[in-house]
Amino acid sequence: MRVTTACVMGLFALAAIVAGATWWRQRAEQQLENKAAETLAVQAEALSGILDKYRLLPPLLSREQSVVALFEERNADVQKAARAKAIEIAGMSGAKEVAFLYPDGRVLATAGDIFSGNADDHRMLLEAVRQGRLGRQAISLDTAQRAYAFAFGVRHHNQLIGAIAVYVDFDPVEATWSLSTNPIFVTDQTGTVFLTNRPQWRLKPLSELMADTSSPGHYLVGGKVLHSDLTRQLPLLNWQLHVLSDERPLITATWIGGIIAGLVSLLLCAVAFILVQRREAQLMRMRRDRATALRLERLVRERTKALSETNVSLSREIDERRQTEEQLRKTQAELVQAAKLAAIGQMSAALSHEFNQPLAAIRTYSDNANRFLERGKTENVSDNLSRIGGLVDRMARLSRSLLSFSRKPGTAVKAVALLPVLDEALMLARPRANKARVVLETQINGEPYHVLGGQIRLSQVFVNLVNNAIDALAGQEGGKVVISVSQMEGDVVVRVEDNGPGIPPDQRASVFEPFFTTKDVGAGIGIGLSIASGIVRDFGGTIALEDSKWGGACFSVRLRTADTSEMAAE
Ligand code: ADP
């Protein structure tokens, strides 16, 4: 890409340089040619003007009587007079030479002495004169002496008696041309350089001076350029006037054009190069950004896939855990229920005794009532019947408590009135305590405490703690269990303590562990305290083992106080 750009730029610069140089050269050439053409026009006019002036002179002079008379006279003074006349004419007209010639070529007189007197010199002139034309001839005596002659016949009675020739001097013309820096020259019909502002070219054939150049229509003459267009025919003389233009300005112009075009193209190339660089950098950046975006996209896709796979496996795991938890909860609930039923089983003997005793009493009271009825002692009948009613009420209350206790508990945590729960637990435990001759004592100030929990589960906790205390006091004289309720830092604390043997220090840490028991096989399985502590924890409370001031074990159950507006009956 860069190499291609550099090549394109190089070619562009080269083309620009060539075009610039060519254009500049052509412009300069045009200017030079214009200038040369101007010079050519002016000089051609000047030359024609000079020649025109002298062209008319011989015909006019030939009609003058004094001139005619010079050829008619044949005495010795004539030559003198003729010379004086020639000098006078030359002086007045500014001609280089004025000559009076006889038709046979002999010279009558001249104003100067530029001639050798050779008849051949005037042959062409006299030939024309004889034919009645204006004779004209370029004469070069040497490189310094060149002239152009006009001659006309002098006639008397239509008889040719002589000729007058006027020679035009070109020195002033050449002097004017020498002011011009461009070479100016005239070639005659033979192609010889006749007049020029370069003296060394004089009287040399143009072909000798001319060398070809690479451009058509251009020739080199003495190191200068001759443009074929810059040549003008001088019809009167059958001469060619040439103006050469100097090539140096053209070379300079070519260089200037090339350099300017080179600099401009260099500038353009630099700008183009910067733009290309910028564009490339921008493309690179865009490509890099795109690649990064694609990489990120792929990464995100992979991560998303991995995440969704993880998600699926997690939700599967969560489902499994939920099922396991559900199973665990069910198993725990069943365990709680089993522990409760175990407690009921433990209490069953005492409870059946608690039912049998009133039943026996009811039997006795009903027999007594029958007998009093036979004797007509109605007051005694009524007394026995009301005793029977009292016993039935007691049994019904116990039965209701037992039924409620044995029901499967709910799972909700609500506000529960504490005292009725304690009443129910003590009612269930009391028959067993009585049987073991253990006194159940309560220290309750009658305040209506409300705690967070569930009625059946809370009752199970207290039944369990009281049963454990009764077990510990088995066979001990004066055994007692004290149940007290107090408040601590906004919570409600229920203490179940006894004056039994207590728990040895090495077992204290283990009593809440499942299946820890010190009881005989069949008497306990060791899950009572572990389930009780689990239930209390579910209510947001704690169960702790402390020392009892009565000397035995003290289990303190700390429960959170409930907002009474949330009171609920489970
Ligand atoms: P279990 O009653 O079936 O043995 P628990 O978990 O209820 O199971 O009790 C665990 C053990 O804690 C009992 O075996 C007993 O050794 C001890 N324990 C519980 N309460 C008392 C108490 N009030 N006095 C002495 N030891 C107790």
Boltz pocket constraint, residues with backbone or C-beta under 6 A from the ligand:
constraints:
  - pocket:
      binder: B
      contacts: [[A, 464], [A, 465], [A, 468], [A, 469], [A, 472], [A, 498], [A, 500], [A, 501], [A, 502], [A, 503], [A, 511], [A, 513], [A, 516], [A, 517], [A, 518], [A, 519], [A, 523], [A, 524], [A, 525], [A, 526], [A, 527], [A, 528], [A, 529], [A, 530], [A, 552], [A, 553]]
      max_distance: 6.0
